[in-house]
Amino acid sequence: MKRILVADDSIATRALVAAALSDLQNLQVERASTGIEAIKTLSTSTIDLVLTDIHMPEINGLELVRFIKTDERLRSIPVIVISTEAAEDDRHRALALGADDYLPKPFTASQLQHTIKKHLMSSK
């Protein structure tokens, strides 16, 4: 079973992502409402992919990407940034920090599923 961590301070977005992924088999969704919660989950659980919003309290999504991609143990985990920040410079910042993909909100369930499958199939 593959485990995805959804880090977003919006309860609605976390629920939307979980619902969009619910019909994918062998997939478990973990949730974090802050970057700190995401880091705690990453330190105690095996996670196969991270979806993170940019704007979150405590540690934002870009800082979370930096944390993951500079940690020897975590750096191979694909990270997809999901954000309402559709500006090209935000996309470039996320990718420059090591994010594997960038998915602007709003997105469809099929766009999300396609992106998740692409990165889970190419990892490990």
C-alpha positions in Angstrom: 0.0 0.0 0.0 1.3 3.5 -0.9 0.9 6.3 1.6 0.4 9.9 0.6 0.8 12.8 3.0 -1.5 15.8 2.3 -0.2 18.9 4.0 -2.7 21.7 3.8 -4.1 24.0 6.4 -7.5 23.9 4.7 -9.8 21.1 6.0 -11.8 21.3 2.8 -8.8 20.8 0.6 -7.5 17.9 2.6 -11.0 16.3 2.4 -11.2 17.1 -1.3 -7.9 15.5 -2.1 -8.7 12.4 0.0 -12.1 12.1 -1.8 -10.4 12.5 -5.2 -7.9 9.8 -4.4 -10.4 7.4 -2.7 -11.1 5.4 -5.9 -7.4 4.7 -6.4 -6.6 1.2 -5.0 -3.8 0.5 -2.5 -3.5 4.1 -1.5 -3.7 5.5 2.0 -4.0 9.2 2.7 -2.4 10.8 5.7 -3.2 14.4 6.6 -1.3 17.3 8.2 -2.7 20.8 8.8 0.7 22.4 9.2 4.3 22.0 8.0 5.3 20.9 11.6 2.6 18.2 11.6 3.9 17.0 8.2 7.5 16.8 9.5 6.4 14.8 12.5 4.5 12.4 10.2 7.5 12.1 7.9 9.7 11.3 10.9 7.4 8.5 12.3 5.9 7.0 9.2 6.9 5.7 5.8 5.4 8.1 3.2 5.6 7.5 -0.5 4.5 10.9 -1.8 3.9 14.4 -0.3 1.3 16.9 -1.5 1.8 20.3 0.0 0.1 23.7 -0.2 2.5 26.7 -0.2 0.6 28.8 2.4 0.5 27.1 5.8 1.1 28.2 9.3 4.4 27.6 11.2 6.3 26.1 8.2 5.1 26.9 4.7 5.0 24.4 1.8 8.2 25.7 0.3 10.1 25.3 3.6 8.6 21.8 3.8 9.9 21.0 0.3 13.4 22.3 1.3 13.3 20.2 4.5 12.4 17.0 2.6 14.8 17.5 -0.3 17.8 18.3 2.0 17.2 15.3 4.3 19.2 12.3 3.2 16.5 9.9 4.4 13.5 11.7 2.8 14.9 13.3 -0.4 13.7 10.5 -2.7 10.1 11.1 -1.8 8.3 12.8 -4.6 6.8 16.2 -3.5 4.0 17.9 -5.4 3.1 21.5 -4.6 -0.6 22.3 -4.8 -1.5 25.9 -4.5 -3.7 28.8 -5.5 -0.5 30.6 -6.2 -0.5 30.0 -10.0 2.1 32.7 -10.7 5.0 31.4 -12.7 7.6 32.6 -10.2 5.9 30.5 -7.4 6.1 27.5 -9.7 9.7 28.1 -10.4 10.5 28.6 -6.7 8.9 25.3 -5.8 10.7 23.4 -8.5 14.0 25.1 -7.8 13.7 23.9 -4.2 13.3 20.3 -5.4 9.5 19.9 -5.8 8.8 17.2 -8.4 5.7 18.8 -9.7 3.3 21.8 -9.3 -0.4 21.6 -9.5 -2.3 24.9 -9.4 -5.7 25.0 -7.6 -8.4 24.5 -8.6 -7.6 21.1 -10.1 -9.8 18.2 -11.1 -9.8 14.8 -9.5 -8.5 13.3 -12.8 -5.7 15.8 -12.9 -4.7 15.0 -9.4 -5.0 11.2 -9.9 -2.9 11.5 -13.1 -0.2 13.5 -11.3 -0.1 11.1 -8.3 0.1 8.0 -10.5 2.9 9.5 -12.6 5.0 10.1 -9.6 4.2 7.0 -7.7 5.1 4.9 -10.7 8.4 6.6 -11.2 9.5 6.5 -7.5 11.3 3.7 -5.8 
